[in-house]
Amino acid sequence: MIWVIVITIVVFIAFKLGSISGQIIESVNSSGGMRVKYTKLLENILGGHKDSKIFVETRTYIRAGVSNYGGTTLFHIQQSTGNKVIIQYEVKDNPVVPSYQLEWIFPDDMDQDEMMVVMAMDIQKKMMQGF
């Protein structure tokens, strides 16, 4: 009897997770996909360095930035539940700057130029504080 209850709970949780995931994917698809939905943000990120590019793109995630002899600087853009977008900024393997990460959660309908301003200010604060 206990196995029936455990299996029922596992099936219920799997169904809920699948449903939520499907809703997120549908939301992004209805906006034209991640590249289209976050066009302005990607333009700002990719315009920051001549070697910048999109490294990974899925239905709900994009990794963009630059990786070369001077280190790696990446933005991870993840569509989330509740009409939110999670953006992680990662610096690693830089010979001058120690590795670090920053993270922001924005409403996904927020003006993307404003998102970039907030992120740039936080990155600048981090650089001014030192490591």
CORVEN-V580977 format. One record per backbone hydrogen bond with DSSP energy under -1.0 kcal/mol. NH is the residue of the N-H (numbers start at 1). CO is the residue of the C=O. Records with the same first field share a line. If there is no record, write none. Layout:
# CORVEN-V580977
NH=CO + CO
This chain:
# CORVEN-V580977
5=1
6=2
7=3
8=4
9=5
10=6
11=7
12=8
13=9
14=10
15=11
16=12
17=13
18=14
19=15
20=16
21=17
22=18
23=19
24=20
25=21
26=22
27=23
28=24
29=25
30=26
32=29
33=28
37=33
38=34
39=36
42=38
43=39
44=40
45=41
46=42
47=43
48=45
52=49
53=65
55=63
56=63
58=61
62=77
63=56
64=75
65=53
66=73
68=71
71=68
72=92
73=66
74=90
75=64
76=88
77=62
78=86
79=60
80=84
85=106
86=78
87=104
88=76
89=102
90=74
91=100
92=72
100=91
102=89
104=87
106=85
108=83
110=107
115=111
116=112
117=113
118=114
119=115
120=116
121=117
122=118
123=119
124=120
125=121
126=122
127=123
128=124
129=125
130=126
